[in-house]
Amino acid sequence: MTAITAQTGTPYAGVLGIGSYRPRRVVPNSEILEHIDSSDEWIQTRSGIKERRWAEEDETVLMMSVNAAKDALADAGIEPAQIGCVIVSTVTHLYQTPAIATRVAVEVGAPTAAAFDISAACAGFCYGVAMANDLVRGGSAKYVLAIGVERLSDLTDRADRSTAFIFADGAGAAVVGPADEPGIGPVVWGSDGTQHEVISQEESWQEAVSSSNWPHLQMDGNPVFRWASFEMAKTAQQALDVAGVKAEDLDLFVPHQANMRITDAMRRTLKLPEQVKVARDIERQGNTSAASIPLAITAMRESGEAKSGDLALIIGFGAGLVYAAQVIRLP
């Protein structure tokens, strides 16, 4: 019997570069209040959000992805032609096919790279990093671009008091490639489809076309808050355990920027020491779903809170309900 030659990669992989793109338009709470009966104090108390970014017409999913990817490539010092695979996580690329990843690959200068989209909502960046890690270590690609990008303002009901102030736009990207030592811990991920209805698109595209009404996102806030605050803290702890890392070893905690109260509840449950810096990008950026973790990391780097070599616990969670967490070392 003829033997099949096995493919081999590298023992370890790591995040070699991170980049992001923030839309130009800043939307303060005062603008949101023009459409809902609420107050700035209520919005900040409930979510921690003071302002968010909404994309303008030219700031498409493609444009934002490409800009974030180019930043990540420059940060990694990797030539675009070296990229073997492009993974884009998004729920707001509004074409069923082709995948936006194929166009991103061309625009960044990797036209023959394998390219595909994933739909993992707010856990999408962590899903992408996990897959990139396995692709590099398995030998399917030497370097992988993992991108999270959203234009959630397209699907936001400006008159919905429960969601109008939450969602925002942006893109983040990471280059994953070979490393001399483990730079990405084992992923702890999963889903709970029994709760799929608590965060969802209200109408299918078929219904939207038939009624000529644009579909919107809806969220049942209370069960989402309870699930994210307590169940996801358990997932985060599992990610620490499988990586062999203790809370006191961490430099950074970068959860999906869903809600400041959720972040604080997770921090308390994990018993993170005071010296562990916690991402709070939601205050200025809003909830950007798949883009929120890399956006938060770049904000911490720009402010000086994060530096190369820092050990970070990242965790994403959202519609599905889906979740993923891992420990990474910053480039």
C-alpha positions, 0 to 999 in steps of 0.5 A, a space after each residue: 500500500 502506497 503511504 501518504 506523505 504527511 505534512 509537517 509544520 512548526 512545533 510552536 506558533 505565535 502572534 507576530 503582529 497586530 493591527 487595527 482600523 477605527 472609523 473616522 466618525 465618532 458618535 457620542 451618547 448625545 447623538 444616540 439620545 436623539 432617537 431613544 428615551 434615555 440619558 447619558 448617565 443611564 448608558 454609561 452606567 449600563 454599558 460603560 460606553 461614552 462614545 463609539 465609532 460608526 463607519 462612513 460610506 467608504 469605510 466598507 468591511 473590505 476597506 477596514 479589513 485591508 487597513 487593519 491587515 496592512 498594519 498587522 503585516 507591518 507590525 510583524 515585518 512580514 511581506 504580504 506574499 508570505 501569507 498562506 491563508 486569510 481568515 476573516 470573521 464577520 457577520 456584517 459582510 452582506 454578500 452570501 458569496 464570495 467570501 470577503 477574505 478572497 478580496 482581502 487577500 488580493 488587496 493586501 498582496 497575497 492573491 493566491 492565499 487560501 481565504 475564507 470567512 467564518 461567522 462566530 460573532 464576538 468570539 470570531 477573533 479568538 476562533 480565527 487565532 485558534 485556527 491560524 495556530 493550528 494551520 501554522 503548526 500543522 504545516 498548511 500555511 507558514 503565515 496566517 492573517 486572522 481578521 475580525 471586522 464589523 459594520 454593526 451600525 448597518 444592523 443597528 435599530 437606532 430606535 431600540 432602547 436596548 441596543 441602539 447605544 451598544 454596537 459599533 464598527 471597526 477592524 482588527 487583525 493578527 499575523 500568526 506564524 512560526 515561533 521559537 516557543 509557544 506564543 498561543 495557548 490551547 484554545 478553550 471554545 464551544 457553543 450553546 445553541 440552546 440559547 441562540 435566540 438571546 442575541 440574533 438578527 430579528 429577520 432572515 434576509 428572505 423576510 427582509 427582502 419580502 418586507 423591504 425592511 432592513 433587518 436588525 440585531 436584537 439582544 435579551 440583555 439580562 440572560 446575556 449578562 448573567 451568562 457572560 459574567 459568570 459562565 465565561 469567567 469559568 471558560 477564561 479560567 480553563 484557558 489559564 489552566 490548560 496554558 499552565 498560567 496563573 492569574 498572577 502571571 498575566 500582564 493583561 486581560 483583554 475580554 471581548 468589549 461587550 459591556 464594562 459591567 461584564 468585564 468587571 464581573 469577570 475580573 472579580 470572579 477570576 480574582 485578577 491581581 491589581 497589576 493585571 491591566 484590563 482592557 476598557 476600550 468599549 468606553 470609546 469604541 463601543 461593541 465591535 463584535 469580532 473586531 473588539 479584542 484586537 482593537 482593544 489590544 492596539 489601544 493598550 499598546 498605543 497608551 503604553 499599558 501593553 508592551 511586547 512580550 506581555 502575557 494576555 488572556 483573551 476571551 470572546 463570547 457572543 451570538 450563538 451562543 459561542 465562546 473561545 479563550 486562549 492565552 497569547 504573548 503579545 508581539 
